[in-house]
Amino acid sequence: MTQTIKVALAGAGAFGIKHLDGIRNIDGVEVVSLISRNLEKTREIADKYGIAHAGTDLNESLAMPEVDAVILCTPTQMHASQAMDCLRAGKHVQVEIPMADSLTDAQALVDLAAKSGKIAMCGHTRRFNPSHQYVHQRIAAGEFNIQQMDVQTYFFRRTNMNALGQPRSWTDHLLWHHAAHTVDLFAYQAGSPIVQANAIQGPIHPDLGIAMDMSIQLKAANGALCTLSLSFNNDGPLGTFFRYIGDTATYIARYDDLVNGKEEPIDVSKVAVSMNGIELQDREFFAAIREGREPNSSVAQVLPCYQVLDQLEQQLKK
C-alpha cells in the first residue's frame, strides 16, 4: 500500500487527542473522520486538526469508502463490539486497551480478525514506550533477564473523571484496563507465559460499583515474578511506575522515561524515531497495514493477557 492511509478516529477524549497529536508526525496518514458523543465539541476538535468529517455515529465513518482504518478510543465497554464492526466493514482497526472487558468478547474479536484478512491491533502502549523498548532490547540481546517486576499503578479517582479532569460517561476498571498493561508487559518482557496468577481487592465503591484497590501477583514459566499494586485512592504522583529487577541491572520506567536503580537517567532518545509511546504505537499500526504483516500487539498476540485477567476475575468473584 503506497497511497495515503485514511483514518477515522472514534473518541475525542483525552486519549483520542493523544492519537491525533501523534498522527500529525506520521507521513502518509490522514485523519478524515472524527466521531465522538458531543457533536459541537467534536466539530471544534475536527476543525483544530483539519479533519473534514465530524459526527456522533461510528457507522457514518464505516460507510465512508475512503476510510482505510479506524482507531477506537471509546469507552471500554464498547471496544470489542466496535472493533468487530470495523472488521466487518472491511476496515483495519486499532482498539485502545483493553480490547474487551471479558474473555468471551476478546476471543470473538481474535477469531473474527483471523478470518477478516485485516490488521487488528490493541493499544498495549507499554510495548512501545522507549523506556520499555530499551529494556526489551537488552533482554533480546541476552544482556538482561528479569528476576522480578514491581509495579505501581496509582490514580486519584474517587469520582468518575478522565485524565483531563472531565466527567466520564463510563466507569474505568483496575483489572480489565489498568492491570492489562502490566499483565501483558510482564509476559512480553519476560519472554515467558504467565503460569500463576493471584489477586485480592479492597471494598467495592458504593457508587462506582468497582474495587478501588487491588493487588496482583504473577509468575512466568521461566520463574520471573511480578507484583502489581493498583489504586484509585492514591493522592500523590499519578500513573504507573515499573521497577525491573534483573540479573545485571535495575531499571525504573515511568512512561517514556527510564532511570537505573540509583535514579540516574538513561538516555532513551535513540531507541526509536519518537519519544512518544502513543505515536510509536500508531506508527506500528500503519506500518503493518502498508507491509501487510501482523503488528506488534496484534489482538492475537495480547489474547493471553485477557486469559489471565479472566482467571483473576474468577478468583475475585469467589
ZATITOR-977337 format. One record per residue (C-alpha): x negated, y negated, z negated. Coordinates in steps of 0.001 Angstrom, whole numbers, padded with zeros to 6 digits, always signed. Example, Ala and Ser with C-alpha at 12.3 -4.5 7.8 and 13.67 -1.06 7.14 Angstrom:
<atoms>
-012300+004500-007800
-013670+001060-007140
</atoms>
This chain:
<atoms>
+000000+000000+000000
-001675-003224+001143
+001113-005782+001079
+002105-007869-001928
+003776-005811-004665
+007072-007490-005514
+008181-007087-009095
+011322-007521-011155
+010857-008122-014861
+013659-007442-017329
+013483-009021-020761
+012234-012601-021011
+011414-012444-024721
+008025-012564-026424
+006582-009570-024586
+008140-010434-021256
+006311-013763-021386
+003029-011944-022124
+003512-009880-018962
+004341-012947-016877
+001182-014666-018122
-000902-011593-017337
+000534-011098-013851
-000409-014675-012968
-004039-013480-012998
-003484-010473-010723
-003862-010903-006979
-001357-009336-004612
+001533-009234-007075
+004596-011489-007134
+007447-011531-009651
+010564-012117-007554
+013316-011419-010100
+013735-012145-013806
+016516-010588-015874
+017454-011399-019464
+020548-011824-021648
+020872-015612-021651
+021234-016921-018092
+020362-020527-018891
+017170-019564-020720
+016302-017019-018026
+016619-019646-015290
+014431-022013-017298
+011658-019405-017599
+012070-018366-013948
+011603-021975-012874
+008487-022302-015026
+006900-019230-013423
+008160-019856-009886
+010464-016815-009815
+013162-017064-007148
+015885-014923-008692
+017237-015105-012259
+020107-013074-013644
+021502-011085-016552
+022150-007701-014918
+019298-005321-014082
+021418-003838-011300
+021027-007145-009424
+017273-006584-009301
+017582-002901-008422
+019805-003824-005464
+017129-006114-004015
+015362-004175-001225
+012205-006271-001540
+011649-005184-005174
+008945-002500-005294
+008502-002169-009044
+010157-003066-012341
+008654-003922-015723
+011049-003360-018631
+010602-005487-021773
+014141-004909-023000
+015375-003600-026400
+014054-000191-027386
+017458+001453-027243
+017724+000628-023510
+014267+001772-022409
+014905+005351-021320
+018220+004765-019540
+016967+001653-017733
+013710+003341-016704
+015706+006216-015216
+017973+003729-013427
+014862+002179-011852
+013578+005545-010651
+016975+006487-009222
+016953+003176-007336
+013612+004117-005777
+011514+001640-007794
+008240+002197-009590
+008672+001430-013295
+006607+000376-016278
+008593+000500-019509
+007297-001136-022653
+006557+001039-025658
+008412+003128-026726
+009680+004836-023579
+012558+006268-025649
+013808+006462-029218
+014469+010193-029037
+012551+013164-027698
+015553+014223-025620
+015546+010931-023722
+011756+010888-023403
+011767+014368-021873
+014593+013430-019494
+012595+010417-018281
+009452+012503-017758
+011418+015145-015830
+013055+012546-013566
+009733+010784-012956
+008177+014055-011803
+010942+014517-009245
+011081+010904-008072
+007658+010542-006483
+007430+007079-008083
+004957+005711-010613
+006397+005809-014122
+004229+004326-016854
+004755+003401-020509
+003113+000384-022096
+000880+002053-024674
-001221-001102-024762
-003834+000149-027220
-005288+002359-024465
-006081-000848-022564
-007276-003302-025237
-011001-003980-024607
-011758-003121-028241
-010320+000374-027934
-011731+000815-024425
-015214+000131-025841
-014760+002900-028408
-013295+005232-025766
-016305+004694-023503
-018691+005579-026322
-016683+008727-027030
-016674+009674-023329
-020452+009201-023204
-020901+011562-026160
-022300+008758-028348
-019494+008649-030943
-016984+011084-032384
-014073+010181-034638
-014054+011684-038112
-011168+009552-039361
-008991+006637-038308
-007474+004395-040958
-004745+002190-039503
-002564-000550-040987
+000482-001860-039123
+001901-004782-041085
+004628-007337-040370
+006859-009582-042453
+010311-008864-041023
+012869-008788-043784
+015205-010403-041290
+015656-009332-037674
+013227-011658-035886
+010909-011162-032910
+007219-012053-032514
+008180-015660-031681
+010283-016022-034836
+013527-015859-032870
+016586-013762-033829
+016653-010298-032243
+019725-008695-030674
+018420-005239-031656
+016626-003591-034544
+012943-002704-034403
+011694+000610-035836
+008480+001531-037632
+008444+005147-036433
+009690+005038-032834
+007950+001775-031926
+005042+000826-034141
+003854+004303-035111
+003973+005296-031436
+000971+003038-030738
-001223+004811-033266
+000018+008371-032751
-000790+008141-029039
-004074+006282-029513
-005347+008762-032111
-004863+011772-029837
-006227+009815-026840
-009370+008690-028643
-009948+011979-030444
-009558+013809-027136
-007661+016460-029025
-003944+017189-029581
-002267+016491-032904
-001658+019767-034768
-000462+018481-038153
+001750+015503-038916
+003362+014366-042155
+005428+011307-043042
+007130+009702-046021
+009171+006499-046057
+010492+003969-048517
+014109+002896-049121
+016428+002164-046195
+017182-001567-045846
+020868-002153-046689
+021466-004499-043735
+018964-003418-041071
+019519+000304-041649
+015806+001163-041270
+012934+002038-043587
+010759-000995-044268
+007721+001007-045395
+006232+004249-044094
+003098+006372-044447
+001926+008912-041849
-000892+011489-041884
-002183+013160-038715
-004759+015844-037943
-006113+016662-034495
-007107+020125-033358
-010791+019132-033499
-010474+018190-037189
-010229+014390-036837
-007897+012724-039343
-005677+009648-039161
-003917+007786-041968
-001347+005201-040895
+000363+002718-043212
+003294+000694-041826
+005342-002078-043422
+007831-004785-042564
+007367-006181-046097
+003756-007407-045909
+003369-011149-046498
-000142-011631-045132
-002180-011035-041978
+000197-009528-039416
-000489-006968-036727
-002280-003631-036516
-005849-003048-037664
-007749+000119-036735
-010804+001397-038596
-012674+004095-036655
-014951+006103-038943
-017263+008250-036834
-020429+010287-036904
-022661+007459-035676
-020826+004200-036464
-017777+002498-037920
-015652+000167-035798
-012747-002092-036731
-010432-003087-033874
-007996-005967-034078
-006085-006141-030790
-008678-007192-028186
-011450-007906-030719
-013955-005473-032252
-016409-005599-035169
-018599-002967-036802
-018169-001694-040357
-020094-004708-041668
-017697-007093-039875
-020368-008059-037332
-018759-008959-033970
-019251-006651-030982
-019169-008221-027531
-016441-006503-025508
-016202-009211-022844
-017832-006977-020219
-015694-003910-020902
-013035-004875-018331
-012096-007691-015963
-009987-009357-018647
-009912-009671-022426
-006107-009379-022373
-004778-005881-023062
-001354-006590-021550
-002927-007887-018337
-005168-004807-018154
-002143-002594-018671
-000370-004311-015778
-003471-004072-013590
-003473-000300-014094
+000220-000079-013160
-000249-001983-009914
-003498-000165-009058
-001727+003182-009468
+001036+002017-007109
-001481+000912-004478
-003603+004053-004802
-000711+006498-005086
-002060+008086-008269
-000968+008805-011815
-001726+005845-014082
-003388+005986-017445
-000447+006015-019906
+001976+007625-017472
+005191+008810-019116
+003943+012384-018749
+000629+011606-020464
+002261+009996-023501
+005051+012580-023965
+003050+014460-026670
+003252+011291-028789
+007049+011442-028724
+006992+015132-029584
+005060+014205-032758
+007435+011320-033527
+010379+013712-033229
+008674+016118-035621
+008123+013292-038110
+011711+012121-037783
+012951+015620-038623
+010777+015559-041764
+012135+012173-042818
+015738+013365-042451
+015246+016154-044993
</atoms>
